[in-house]
Amino acid sequence: MKRSSILIALVLIFALALTGCAAEGDDDGGTTTSDGGEEPIIIGAALCQTGIQAPLDEPALRGAQLAVDVLNENGGILGRPVELVNMDGKSDPVTVGNVAKQMIDQGAVAIIAPSDFDFGGPASREAQNAGLVGISPCASSPLYGSAALGDKQFTMSMWNTTMGAAVAEYAWDQGFRSVYVITDDFIDYTKSLSRYFIVRFEELGGEVIFEDTYTQGQADVSAQLARIKALDEMPDFIYISSYMPDLALMIRTLRESGIDVPVYGGDAYDDPGLFEALGAEYGSDIVFDTHGFLSEEGHPDYPEFAEAYEAKFGDAPDAVWIMPGYDVVMLLAETMEIAGSTDGAEMAKVMEETTYDLLTGQLEWSDAASGHEPNKAAAMVELVDGEPQFIGWVIPEKIPAP
């Protein structure tokens, strides 16, 4: 039976406004909180602050830094101060792996990996080799789990099996019966997201008119546009599995060419850069699922969280990825408290047995033999005039097998 946990994040959230003067980040993104007393508990991170992965990982680091402040304001973990040390993974898998190894050598008891399998997997492999828990805030590939990475490795994200199915079912419920799919073939995230969307949409009875491909960095969608315009009949909607910066170019090109059918996709759409690039002119009839929503609609404790964030950073939260970064540190803290230890095996056992209540929704994992599959709802969002609007939390009626 799963142990139910009211996460430290929610218990302590009303103390967040006290954190404005807490530890400052150093040049490489680390946060130093040790005051020379008890030996600090070090959480290592290889989050990418530069490169294509930075729009996801940089906000997550800010959330993690805020969580460390909250913990230290309230006694740390197991009565010890908490220290978060991050080094830039530079959106390079080799660098990410090397950074994780450095964090482990510096005494980290857990590793936070980038929010993608291709970029984050190397950090989790290093954690596994060292007998530590590794966890990604938002990597959604079904490869991110114990089967591919080891029995102490987790992601807080729903897998693409859930993300793809949730959008397929939502589109079907809107009366859509045909779709044109464009898949960015650069990384596993985009490829597997399309795959599971298609599986579920066709199970429902939907028709995939064509499966097209695109490669990130190509910066030219003329071939895809020509194929769409050559169709005898427009699809009910277009599913694009891609990410920034090319995602904005793809959608703008479609709209500028007069193709105004709805566009659906996954969590990579949840990017302020996309909202700004599309604006009011092109930023409507766009639906995606993601990890949360920056308002009280997404979680009742969001206003207190936002107030604390603004006290620390001087501005309101600007990206949803901040919340998973906050959640991942608080989840690790709760796990260590329940385990009464920082031992990797004991922590992994607690994580398999506990249901966590997060700012980004309720989460539980299957056991290692079942892949550490995450059971988590998706937040459905619609872009209207360039502004995200919350639709609601969704759990698909049927999730494809990974």
C-alpha positions in Angstrom: 0.0 0.0 0.0 1.2 3.5 -0.8 2.2 5.8 2.0 0.4 9.1 1.6 2.6 12.2 2.1 1.7 15.9 2.5 4.9 17.2 0.9 7.1 19.6 2.9 6.5 22.1 0.2 2.8 22.4 1.2 3.4 22.2 4.9 6.0 25.0 4.9 4.7 27.1 2.0 3.3 29.8 4.3 6.8 30.4 5.6 8.1 31.1 2.1 7.9 34.8 2.3 10.7 34.7 4.9 13.2 33.5 2.4 13.9 36.7 0.5 17.2 37.2 2.1 18.4 33.6 2.0 21.4 32.2 0.1 22.5 33.7 -3.2 23.6 31.6 -6.2 27.2 31.6 -7.1 28.6 32.1 -10.6 27.9 28.5 -11.7 24.4 28.3 -10.3 25.2 26.7 -6.9 23.6 27.8 -3.7 25.7 27.8 -0.5 23.8 27.6 2.7 26.2 26.0 5.2 27.0 28.2 8.2 29.8 26.1 9.6 27.5 24.1 12.0 26.2 20.7 11.1 27.7 19.0 8.1 25.4 20.1 5.2 23.4 17.7 3.1 24.6 18.3 -0.5 22.2 17.9 -3.4 24.0 17.9 -6.7 22.5 19.1 -10.0 23.6 19.1 -13.6 20.9 21.4 -14.9 21.7 23.1 -18.2 22.0 26.9 -18.0 23.1 27.3 -21.6 22.1 25.7 -24.9 18.9 24.2 -26.2 17.9 22.6 -22.9 18.3 25.9 -20.9 14.7 27.1 -21.3 13.6 24.1 -19.2 16.5 23.7 -16.8 17.3 27.3 -15.9 13.8 28.0 -14.5 13.9 24.7 -12.6 17.2 25.7 -11.0 15.6 28.9 -9.7 12.8 26.8 -8.2 15.3 24.5 -6.6 17.2 27.4 -5.1 14.0 28.7 -3.5 13.2 25.3 -2.1 16.6 25.1 -0.4 16.0 28.5 1.2 12.7 27.2 2.6 14.2 24.1 3.9 17.0 26.0 5.7 14.6 28.5 7.1 12.8 25.5 8.7 15.7 23.4 10.0 17.0 21.8 6.8 16.8 18.1 6.3 17.3 15.6 9.2 18.4 18.6 11.3 21.2 19.5 8.9 21.5 22.5 6.5 21.0 21.8 2.8 23.4 22.9 0.1 22.5 22.8 -3.6 25.4 22.7 -6.0 24.7 23.0 -9.7 27.2 23.0 -12.6 26.0 23.9 -16.1 25.4 20.8 -18.2 25.6 23.0 -21.3 23.0 21.0 -23.1 25.7 18.4 -23.9 25.2 14.8 -22.7 29.0 14.2 -22.1 29.2 17.4 -20.0 26.1 16.5 -18.1 27.6 13.1 -17.2 30.9 14.7 -16.2 29.2 17.3 -14.1 27.2 14.7 -12.2 30.4 12.7 -11.5 32.0 15.9 -10.1 28.9 16.5 -7.8 29.2 12.9 -6.5 32.9 13.4 -5.9 32.0 16.5 -3.9 29.7 14.5 -1.6 26.3 14.9 -3.2 23.7 12.5 -1.8 21.3 12.8 -4.7 21.6 14.1 -8.3 19.0 16.3 -10.1 19.3 15.6 -13.8 18.2 17.7 -16.8 14.6 17.4 -18.0 15.2 15.2 -21.0 16.3 11.6 -21.5 19.0 12.4 -24.0 20.5 15.2 -22.0 19.6 14.0 -18.5 20.3 10.2 -18.8 24.0 10.5 -18.4 23.6 12.2 -15.0 21.3 9.5 -13.8 23.7 6.8 -15.0 26.4 8.4 -12.9 24.1 8.5 -9.9 23.2 4.9 -10.4 26.8 3.9 -10.6 27.4 5.7 -7.3 24.4 4.1 -5.6 22.5 7.4 -5.4 19.0 8.5 -6.3 18.9 10.4 -9.5 15.8 12.3 -10.5 14.8 14.5 -13.4 12.1 17.2 -12.8 10.4 16.8 -16.2 12.0 14.2 -18.4 9.0 12.5 -20.1 10.5 9.7 -22.2 9.4 6.2 -21.0 13.2 5.4 -21.1 13.5 7.6 -18.0 13.1 5.0 -15.3 14.6 2.0 -13.7 14.5 -0.3 -16.8 17.0 1.9 -18.8 18.8 3.8 -16.0 18.7 1.6 -12.9 16.7 0.9 -9.7 17.4 4.3 -8.1 16.4 6.5 -11.0 13.2 8.4 -11.4 11.5 11.2 -13.3 8.8 13.4 -11.7 7.1 13.9 -15.1 4.3 11.8 -16.5 5.7 9.7 -19.3 5.0 10.5 -23.0 2.6 7.6 -22.8 0.4 9.8 -20.6 1.2 13.1 -22.3 0.4 11.8 -25.8 -2.7 10.0 -24.8 -4.1 12.9 -22.9 -4.0 15.2 -25.9 -5.3 12.5 -28.2 -8.3 11.9 -26.0 -8.9 15.7 -25.6 -8.8 16.2 -29.3 -11.2 13.3 -29.9 -13.6 14.8 -27.3 -13.5 18.1 -29.2 -14.9 16.2 -32.2 -11.6 16.0 -34.2 -11.3 12.9 -36.3 -8.3 13.5 -38.6 -4.8 14.8 -37.9 -1.6 15.6 -39.7 1.4 14.8 -37.6 4.8 16.5 -37.7 7.6 15.0 -35.6 10.9 16.6 -34.9 13.3 13.6 -35.2 16.2 15.1 -33.2 15.7 13.5 -29.8 13.7 10.6 -28.2 11.3 13.0 -26.4 9.8 14.3 -29.6 9.8 11.0 -31.4 8.2 9.0 -28.6 5.6 11.7 -27.9 4.3 11.5 -31.4 4.3 7.8 -31.3 2.1 7.5 -28.2 -0.2 10.3 -29.4 -0.7 8.4 -32.6 -1.3 5.0 -30.9 -4.0 6.5 -28.7 -5.7 8.6 -31.4 -5.9 5.7 -33.8 -7.3 3.4 -31.0 -10.1 5.9 -30.6 -10.9 5.7 -34.3 -9.0 8.8 -35.5 -7.2 9.0 -38.8 -3.6 10.1 -39.2 -3.6 11.6 -42.7 0.2 11.7 -42.8 3.2 11.4 -40.6 5.7 14.1 -41.5 9.2 14.7 -40.0 11.3 17.8 -39.3 14.8 18.2 -37.8 15.5 20.8 -35.2 17.8 23.5 -36.5 16.5 23.1 -40.1 14.7 26.5 -39.8 12.7 25.7 -43.0 9.2 24.1 -43.1 8.5 24.8 -46.7 8.5 21.0 -47.6 6.0 20.3 -44.8 3.9 23.3 -45.7 3.8 22.2 -49.4 2.6 18.7 -48.4 -0.2 20.0 -46.2 -1.4 22.4 -48.8 -1.4 19.6 -51.4 -3.9 17.6 -49.3 -7.4 17.1 -50.9 -8.9 18.1 -47.6 -7.5 19.8 -44.5 -7.2 17.7 -41.3 -9.2 18.6 -38.3 -6.0 19.6 -36.5 -2.2 19.4 -36.8 -0.1 17.7 -34.1 3.5 19.0 -33.9 6.0 17.3 -31.6 8.9 19.8 -31.5 10.4 22.4 -29.2 11.9 25.8 -29.3 13.2 27.7 -31.0 12.0 26.0 -34.2 8.5 25.3 -32.8 7.6 29.0 -33.0 8.8 29.2 -36.6 6.8 26.1 -37.6 3.5 27.5 -36.1 4.0 31.0 -37.5 4.7 29.7 -40.9 1.5 27.6 -40.9 -0.5 30.6 -39.8 1.1 33.1 -42.2 0.3 30.6 -45.0 -3.4 30.6 -44.2 -3.5 27.2 -42.4 -5.7 28.0 -39.4 -6.7 24.6 -38.1 -5.9 24.0 -34.4 -2.3 23.0 -33.5 -1.8 20.5 -30.6 1.3 19.3 -28.8 3.1 18.5 -25.6 4.9 20.3 -22.7 7.6 21.9 -24.9 4.9 24.4 -25.9 4.9 25.7 -22.3 7.6 28.3 -23.0 7.2 32.1 -22.6 9.4 32.4 -25.7 6.8 30.6 -27.8 4.0 32.8 -26.4 5.9 35.9 -27.2 6.9 34.8 -30.6 3.4 33.9 -31.6 1.7 36.9 -29.9 -2.0 37.7 -30.2 -1.9 37.4 -34.0 -0.8 33.7 -34.2 -1.2 32.4 -30.7 -4.7 31.0 -30.7 -6.2 27.6 -31.3 -3.2 25.9 -29.8 -3.6 23.2 -27.1 -0.9 21.4 -25.2 -0.4 19.4 -22.0 2.2 20.2 -19.4 3.2 20.0 -15.8 1.3 22.7 -14.0 -0.1 26.2 -14.3 1.1 29.5 -13.0 -2.0 30.4 -11.1 -4.3 29.3 -8.3 -6.2 27.4 -10.9 -3.4 24.9 -11.0 -2.8 24.6 -7.3 -4.5 26.4 -4.4 -1.1 27.2 -2.8 0.3 28.9 -5.9 -0.3 32.5 -4.6 1.9 31.9 -1.6 4.5 30.2 -3.7 4.5 33.1 -6.2 4.8 35.7 -3.4 7.9 33.9 -2.0 9.4 33.5 -5.4 9.0 37.2 -6.1 10.5 38.1 -2.7 13.7 36.1 -3.6 14.0 36.9 -7.3 12.3 40.3 -7.7 9.8 39.2 -10.3 6.8 36.9 -10.6 7.3 33.3 -11.8 7.7 33.5 -15.6 7.8 29.8 -16.6 6.0 26.7 -15.3 9.4 24.8 -15.1 10.1 26.7 -11.9 7.6 24.6 -10.0 9.0 21.2 -10.8 12.4 22.5 -9.8 11.0 23.5 -6.4 9.1 20.2 -6.1 12.1 18.0 -6.9 14.1 19.4 -4.0 11.1 19.2 -1.6 10.4 15.7 -2.7 14.0 14.6 -2.0 13.8 16.3 1.4 10.6 14.5 2.3 12.0 11.3 1.1 15.1 11.7 3.3 13.0 12.6 6.3 10.8 9.5 5.8 13.8 7.3 5.3 15.7 8.9 8.2 18.7 8.6 5.9 20.4 9.8 2.8 21.2 6.3 1.7 20.2 5.8 -2.0 18.7 2.4 -1.6 16.6 3.5 1.4 15.5 6.6 -0.4 14.5 4.7 -3.5 12.4 2.3 -1.4 10.5 5.2 0.1 9.9 6.8 -3.3 8.3 3.6 -4.5 6.0 3.4 -1.5 4.9 7.1 -1.2 2.3 9.2 -2.9 3.6 12.8 -3.0 1.4 15.9 -3.2 3.3 18.5 -5.2 2.6 21.9 -6.6 2.7 20.1 -10.0 0.1 17.5 -8.9 -0.1 14.2 -7.1 2.6 11.7 -8.0 3.4 8.1 -7.3 5.8 5.6 -8.9 5.6 1.9 -9.7 8.3 -0.3 -8.3 11.7 -0.9 -10.0 10.5 -4.1 -11.6 7.8 -2.1 -13.4 10.1 0.6 -14.5 9.4 3.3 -11.9 6.5 4.4 -14.2 5.1 7.7 -12.9 1.4 8.0 -12.2 0.6 11.6 -12.6 -2.0 13.8 -14.3 -1.3 16.3 -17.1 -2.3 19.9 -17.0 -4.2 20.8 -20.2 -3.6 24.4 -21.4 -4.9 26.4 -24.4 -3.2 29.4 -25.9 -5.6 32.2 -26.6 -4.3 35.4 -28.2 -0.8 34.4 -27.1 -1.9 33.9 -23.5 -2.1 30.5 -21.8 -5.5 29.5 -20.3 -5.9 26.6 -17.9 -8.3 23.9 -19.1 -7.8 21.4 -16.2 -5.9 18.4 -14.9 -6.4 15.3 -17.1 -5.6 11.6 -16.6 -6.3 9.6 -19.9 -8.9 6.9 -19.8 -6.3 4.6 -21.4 -2.5 4.9 -21.5 -0.6 3.1 -24.1 2.0 0.5 -23.0 5.6 2.0 -23.1 
